Structure formats: C-alpha cells, structure tokens
Amino acid sequence: NGYLQSQYLCQFHAYPWSYYKSPNFIIGLVLFIIGFTINIQSDTILQNLRNAPPVNTYKIPIGGLYQYVSCANFLGEIVEWFGFAIASNSLPAWAFFAWVCANL
C-alpha cells in the first residue's frame, strides 16, 4: 500500500494547486480526519480495556462508537481510507479502500 500510494502521488501524478480547494479534496480530507479520530478513540478504549481489572477475562468495550457498532476501530479505518480515496481520487487509493473493506 505505502509503495503504490507514494509512487502514484510523488511520481506519476501532480495535482494543481486549485485541486486543494476542490470539493473532492475538502470532503475527503474531512472524512479522513473523522475516520482518524474514530480510529484513535476506539483504539484507546481497547487499550484501556486490556489493562482494566479483572485481567485475563473477556470484556466488551463500552463508550465512543462502541455504543452503536461492535468494531468501531474498523469503522474508523473504513471512513479514514474512504476519505483518502475521495481526496486523492486515484486508482491506488480506491484499490486500497476496497482492500480495507474486504479485509475488515
């Protein structure tokens, strides 16, 4: 993923400065930030759950988006990479978004 994204963005495609003010880029960036925030918050909840007593027992995460979905961290990943695909509007980004959805 990293190799394909960097090759495309650094060598094969140059965005004009006006693209950074386009609706595609702005909406994609906002979605990426929302997804990133969801992902960080959800991972923090899971990390704190691991260290909470009683240890070595099964625990159900509570709080954040775990109130609505069972895998909030995966939802954050999907939203994050969907935003990146919209913002960059590149084949490697859309392929990675599809890969993320298929694997999660």
C-alpha positions as protocol buffer text, in pm:
chain_id: "A"
residue {
  index: 1
  type: ASN
  ca { x: 0 y: 0 z: 0 }
}
residue {
  index: 2
  type: GLY
  ca { x: 260 y: 254 z: 102 }
}
residue {
  index: 3
  type: TYR
  ca { x: 474 y: 191 z: -205 }
}
residue {
  index: 4
  type: LEU
  ca { x: 184 y: 220 z: -451 }
}
residue {
  index: 5
  type: GLN
  ca { x: 45 y: 532 z: -283 }
}
residue {
  index: 6
  type: SER
  ca { x: 380 y: 709 z: -267 }
}
residue {
  index: 7
  type: GLN
  ca { x: 477 y: 619 z: -624 }
}
residue {
  index: 8
  type: TYR
  ca { x: 147 y: 746 z: -758 }
}
residue {
  index: 9
  type: LEU
  ca { x: 137 y: 1063 z: -552 }
}
residue {
  index: 10
  type: CYS
  ca { x: 506 y: 1154 z: -588 }
}
residue {
  index: 11
  type: GLN
  ca { x: 599 y: 1040 z: -937 }
}
residue {
  index: 12
  type: PHE
  ca { x: 302 y: 973 z: -1158 }
}
residue {
  index: 13
  type: HIS
  ca { x: 50 y: 1241 z: -1072 }
}
residue {
  index: 14
  type: ALA
  ca { x: 78 y: 1608 z: -991 }
}
residue {
  index: 15
  type: TYR
  ca { x: -223 y: 1789 z: -850 }
}
residue {
  index: 16
  type: PRO
  ca { x: -269 y: 2153 z: -948 }
}
residue {
  index: 17
  type: TRP
  ca { x: -286 y: 2395 z: -654 }
}
residue {
  index: 18
  type: SER
  ca { x: -652 y: 2459 z: -735 }
}
residue {
  index: 19
  type: TYR
  ca { x: -731 y: 2093 z: -657 }
}
residue {
  index: 20
  type: TYR
  ca { x: -673 y: 2154 z: -285 }
}
residue {
  index: 21
  type: LYS
  ca { x: -975 y: 2386 z: -285 }
}
residue {
  index: 22
  type: SER
  ca { x: -1199 y: 2145 z: -474 }
}
residue {
  index: 23
  type: PRO
  ca { x: -1498 y: 1976 z: -304 }
}
residue {
  index: 24
  type: ASN
  ca { x: -1340 y: 1633 z: -362 }
}
residue {
  index: 25
  type: PHE
  ca { x: -1030 y: 1722 z: -166 }
}
residue {
  index: 26
  type: ILE
  ca { x: -1208 y: 1909 z: 114 }
}
residue {
  index: 27
  type: ILE
  ca { x: -1475 y: 1641 z: 169 }
}
residue {
  index: 28
  type: GLY
  ca { x: -1215 y: 1367 z: 151 }
}
residue {
  index: 29
  type: LEU
  ca { x: -989 y: 1545 z: 399 }
}
residue {
  index: 30
  type: VAL
  ca { x: -1276 y: 1597 z: 643 }
}
residue {
  index: 31
  type: LEU
  ca { x: -1375 y: 1229 z: 617 }
}
residue {
  index: 32
  type: PHE
  ca { x: -1012 y: 1123 z: 665 }
}
residue {
  index: 33
  type: ILE
  ca { x: -982 y: 1333 z: 981 }
}
residue {
  index: 34
  type: ILE
  ca { x: -1313 y: 1200 z: 1116 }
}
residue {
  index: 35
  type: GLY
  ca { x: -1207 y: 841 z: 1046 }
}
residue {
  index: 36
  type: PHE
  ca { x: -865 y: 900 z: 1201 }
}
residue {
  index: 37
  type: THR
  ca { x: -1027 y: 1044 z: 1514 }
}
residue {
  index: 38
  type: ILE
  ca { x: -1268 y: 749 z: 1539 }
}
residue {
  index: 39
  type: ASN
  ca { x: -980 y: 508 z: 1497 }
}
residue {
  index: 40
  type: ILE
  ca { x: -763 y: 671 z: 1765 }
}
residue {
  index: 41
  type: GLN
  ca { x: -1052 y: 696 z: 2012 }
}
residue {
  index: 42
  type: SER
  ca { x: -1157 y: 336 z: 1954 }
}
residue {
  index: 43
  type: ASP
  ca { x: -804 y: 202 z: 1986 }
}
residue {
  index: 44
  type: THR
  ca { x: -761 y: 396 z: 2311 }
}
residue {
  index: 45
  type: ILE
  ca { x: -1078 y: 238 z: 2451 }
}
residue {
  index: 46
  type: LEU
  ca { x: -949 y: -107 z: 2355 }
}
residue {
  index: 47
  type: GLN
  ca { x: -605 y: -42 z: 2508 }
}
residue {
  index: 48
  type: ASN
  ca { x: -759 y: 78 z: 2834 }
}
residue {
  index: 49
  type: LEU
  ca { x: -988 y: -223 z: 2838 }
}
residue {
  index: 50
  type: ARG
  ca { x: -694 y: -461 z: 2814 }
}
residue {
  index: 51
  type: ASN
  ca { x: -533 y: -316 z: 3129 }
}
residue {
  index: 52
  type: ALA
  ca { x: -854 y: -284 z: 3333 }
}
residue {
  index: 53
  type: PRO
  ca { x: -924 y: -534 z: 3609 }
}
residue {
  index: 54
  type: PRO
  ca { x: -1007 y: -817 z: 3614 }
}
residue {
  index: 55
  type: VAL
  ca { x: -722 y: -924 z: 3388 }
}
residue {
  index: 56
  type: ASN
  ca { x: -735 y: -1228 z: 3160 }
}
residue {
  index: 57
  type: THR
  ca { x: -1111 y: -1208 z: 3118 }
}
residue {
  index: 58
  type: TYR
  ca { x: -1331 y: -1127 z: 2822 }
}
residue {
  index: 59
  type: LYS
  ca { x: -1453 y: -768 z: 2824 }
}
residue {
  index: 60
  type: ILE
  ca { x: -1692 y: -579 z: 2599 }
}
residue {
  index: 61
  type: PRO
  ca { x: -1585 y: -227 z: 2501 }
}
residue {
  index: 62
  type: ILE
  ca { x: -1819 y: 50 z: 2612 }
}
residue {
  index: 63
  type: GLY
  ca { x: -1810 y: 414 z: 2508 }
}
residue {
  index: 64
  type: GLY
  ca { x: -1747 y: 609 z: 2192 }
}
residue {
  index: 65
  type: LEU
  ca { x: -1890 y: 447 z: 1882 }
}
residue {
  index: 66
  type: TYR
  ca { x: -1888 y: 108 z: 2054 }
}
residue {
  index: 67
  type: GLN
  ca { x: -2232 y: 213 z: 2174 }
}
residue {
  index: 68
  type: TYR
  ca { x: -2353 y: 174 z: 1813 }
}
residue {
  index: 69
  type: VAL
  ca { x: -2120 y: -74 z: 1637 }
}
residue {
  index: 70
  type: SER
  ca { x: -1922 y: -370 z: 1760 }
}
residue {
  index: 71
  type: CYS
  ca { x: -1599 y: -281 z: 1576 }
}
residue {
  index: 72
  type: ALA
  ca { x: -1568 y: 95 z: 1596 }
}
residue {
  index: 73
  type: ASN
  ca { x: -1196 y: 79 z: 1522 }
}
residue {
  index: 74
  type: PHE
  ca { x: -1267 y: -95 z: 1190 }
}
residue {
  index: 75
  type: LEU
  ca { x: -1537 y: 160 z: 1109 }
}
residue {
  index: 76
  type: GLY
  ca { x: -1280 y: 433 z: 1168 }
}
residue {
  index: 77
  type: GLU
  ca { x: -1039 y: 261 z: 926 }
}
residue {
  index: 78
  type: ILE
  ca { x: -1307 y: 236 z: 658 }
}
residue {
  index: 79
  type: VAL
  ca { x: -1409 y: 603 z: 694 }
}
residue {
  index: 80
  type: GLU
  ca { x: -1044 y: 710 z: 703 }
}
residue {
  index: 81
  type: TRP
  ca { x: -945 y: 534 z: 381 }
}
residue {
  index: 82
  type: PHE
  ca { x: -1270 y: 629 z: 209 }
}
residue {
  index: 83
  type: GLY
  ca { x: -1183 y: 992 z: 277 }
}
residue {
  index: 84
  type: PHE
  ca { x: -831 y: 940 z: 145 }
}
residue {
  index: 85
  type: ALA
  ca { x: -967 y: 781 z: -173 }
}
residue {
  index: 86
  type: ILE
  ca { x: -1206 y: 1072 z: -229 }
}
residue {
  index: 87
  type: ALA
  ca { x: -937 y: 1330 z: -156 }
}
residue {
  index: 88
  type: SER
  ca { x: -673 y: 1180 z: -384 }
}
residue {
  index: 89
  type: ASN
  ca { x: -915 y: 1036 z: -641 }
}
residue {
  index: 90
  type: SER
  ca { x: -651 y: 786 z: -753 }
}
residue {
  index: 91
  type: LEU
  ca { x: -674 y: 423 z: -857 }
}
residue {
  index: 92
  type: PRO
  ca { x: -426 y: 305 z: -588 }
}
residue {
  index: 93
  type: ALA
  ca { x: -631 y: 484 z: -317 }
}
residue {
  index: 94
  type: TRP
  ca { x: -960 y: 334 z: -435 }
}
residue {
  index: 95
  type: ALA
  ca { x: -796 y: -9 z: -461 }
}
residue {
  index: 96
  type: PHE
  ca { x: -669 y: 21 z: -104 }
}
residue {
  index: 97
  type: PHE
  ca { x: -1012 y: 132 z: 17 }
}
residue {
  index: 98
  type: ALA
  ca { x: -1164 y: -178 z: -145 }
}
residue {
  index: 99
  type: TRP
  ca { x: -891 y: -390 z: 14 }
}
residue {
  index: 100
  type: VAL
  ca { x: -963 y: -242 z: 359 }
}
residue {
  index: 101
  type: CYS
  ca { x: -1336 y: -312 z: 321 }
}
residue {
  index: 102
  type: ALA
  ca { x: -1270 y: -668 z: 204 }
}
residue {
  index: 103
  type: ASN
  ca { x: -1033 y: -743 z: 492 }
}
residue {
  index: 104
  type: LEU
  ca { x: -1232 y: -587 z: 771 }
}
